[in-house]
């Protein structure tokens, strides 16, 4: 994905930095695309150190000067974004550099929520929790990381917190039971938008959702939501507006039936494709996702999002998209950013080299828990397959470490802890089975 057009730096020293950063970015892109081998920590750190060195030089050049964003800043942003995803890929998710890409996505989502003014408390709670986790990462971050990177992240986190606080005030201002009604309406609205973007449009699905909105609408008194005492509830006007938005949108969707005008068809198809690919990754991510893959999706979405003029897209003749097209495209963009956010926060603190082992243990753990919850096993023999699998994984360790191609990948502690959990579960099931066998013997004697 090309870096968006920006003015070139006028200072020759900045031009030299741009050349070096461009080379680093290209090397990172090549590393990202190489599927023949796992990403190694040392391969990432060497590029990280190189970027930090360029950042130091850039700060020295710009010290005390008014900074105008140039192509240097955009290429640097690309490098930091890639490095952040690489840190996730190698399992160093609890370090400051890994937080960079996540803060970018959160900021983008918060900006969209602010623009649309259509969100629920659930949306905000998830991001509030993630930001809280990132705050903790920043407090214990490795002092070896560049102070510039740490300061940059601290500023980005502050912006996210500020935006989140503003959004929270709007939701908190709703009097009970309007919060739950508001949340339900947001869910219905999104379900309508989802139905609108499915490959096969279903009018009955939208009509069913429309009926739910009408049911809520009928609970209003003279256009307002009132409490048991007949008083208008605080926030009634806002929720009433949302009811009207839902009803209007349902009518538009039923009328248009998912058909997009030719002028915006290619962009729509592009966004549907991105959304569908990210949706698949969200289902299979444990086995198929390399976090660096998200870079291309994010850049593509950013490019489409930033091509808007005054919040809307223009056709080839410079005419803005009609409301139906605008809302449909915005839904697809926001849904896609949502998937990217989910995939990032789902990233395990384990290097991709260890993920096959980690995923096997996760599956084994789930199986053992299900067996335990269903009453255990009737005999110790039934545990043999689980024990054999655990032993085969345990025997892969060399001096207590899981080695891959002579390297010791990140995430040893997480994998070892998961292995220990599986052993504990197996032991518990064994004890339960032995007790059951003893009871059977006692009853038969």
Secondary structure, DSSP 8 states (H G I E B T S, - for coil): ---------SSHHHHHHHHHHHHHHHHHHHHHH--SS---HHHHHHHHHHHHHHHHHHHHHHTTS-----HHHHHHHHHHHHHHHHHHHTT-TTSHHHHHHHHHHHHHHHHHHHHH----HHHHHHHHHHHHHHHHHHHT--TTS-HHHHHHHHHHHHHHHHHHHHHHHHHHTS-TTHHHHHHHHHHHHHHHHHHHTSSS--HHHHHHHHHHHHHHHTT-BTTB-B-TTS-B-TTHHHHHHHHHHHHHHHHHHHHHTT---GGGHHHHHHHHHHHHHHHHHHHHHHHH--GGGHHHHHHHHHHHHTT-BTTB-B-TTS-B--HHHHHHHHHHHHHHHHHHHHHHHT--SS-HHHHHHHHHHHHHHHHHHHHHHTT--SSGGGGHHHHHHHHHHHTTEETTEEEETTEE-S-HHHHHHHHHHHHHHHHHHHHHHHHHHHHHHHHH-
